[in-house]
Amino acid sequence: MSKSIEATIDRIEEDICVFILENNEKLILPIGKLPTGCKQGDVVILTIEKSKGKTEERENLAKDVLNEILNED
């Protein structure tokens, strides 16, 4: 399941974009994450989605590393 939030591009600086969210909080993201053609003042929809597969991969990696550490002689 994903969640979306409306955000306005407040400004674009060198390699970052500053968004103002619906609740007036700021969010900073790399400019490379913007769709082509976005500019200051544009309203965008930001979507956040949980990646079950990636979460499981990272959990497995953490378990493997921990097992390696605990099993070293």
C-alpha positions in Angstrom: 0.0 0.0 0.0 1.3 3.5 -0.8 0.6 7.0 0.6 0.7 10.2 -1.3 1.2 13.8 -0.3 0.9 17.0 -2.2 4.0 19.2 -2.2 5.0 22.5 -3.8 8.5 23.0 -5.1 9.8 25.9 -3.0 13.1 26.2 -4.6 15.7 24.3 -6.6 19.4 24.8 -5.5 22.5 23.3 -7.1 21.7 19.6 -6.6 18.7 19.6 -4.3 15.0 20.5 -4.4 13.2 21.9 -1.4 9.5 21.0 -1.1 6.9 22.6 1.1 4.4 19.9 2.2 0.7 20.2 3.0 1.5 20.7 6.7 4.1 23.4 5.9 7.0 21.1 6.7 10.0 21.1 4.4 11.4 18.1 2.5 14.7 18.0 0.7 15.4 15.6 -2.1 18.2 15.3 -4.7 17.2 17.1 -7.9 17.8 13.9 -9.9 14.6 12.5 -8.3 12.4 15.2 -10.0 10.5 14.5 -13.2 11.9 16.4 -16.2 10.6 20.0 -16.5 9.8 20.6 -12.9 10.4 24.2 -11.7 9.9 26.4 -8.7 6.2 26.8 -7.8 5.1 23.5 -9.4 2.8 21.3 -7.3 3.7 17.6 -7.4 2.4 14.5 -5.8 5.0 12.5 -3.7 4.2 8.8 -3.3 5.8 6.7 -0.6 5.6 2.9 -0.9 7.0 0.2 1.2 9.2 -2.2 -0.7 8.6 -5.6 0.9 11.2 -7.3 -1.3 14.0 -4.8 -0.5 13.1 -4.9 3.3 13.5 -8.7 3.2 16.8 -8.4 1.3 18.2 -6.1 3.9 17.0 -8.2 6.8 18.6 -11.2 5.3 21.9 -9.3 4.7 21.9 -8.1 8.3 21.3 -11.7 9.6 24.1 -13.0 7.3 26.6 -10.4 8.6 25.6 -11.1 12.2 26.0 -14.8 11.7 29.4 -14.3 10.2 30.5 -12.2 13.2 29.1 -14.6 15.8 30.5 -17.7 14.0 34.1 -16.4 13.7 36.7 -18.3 15.7 
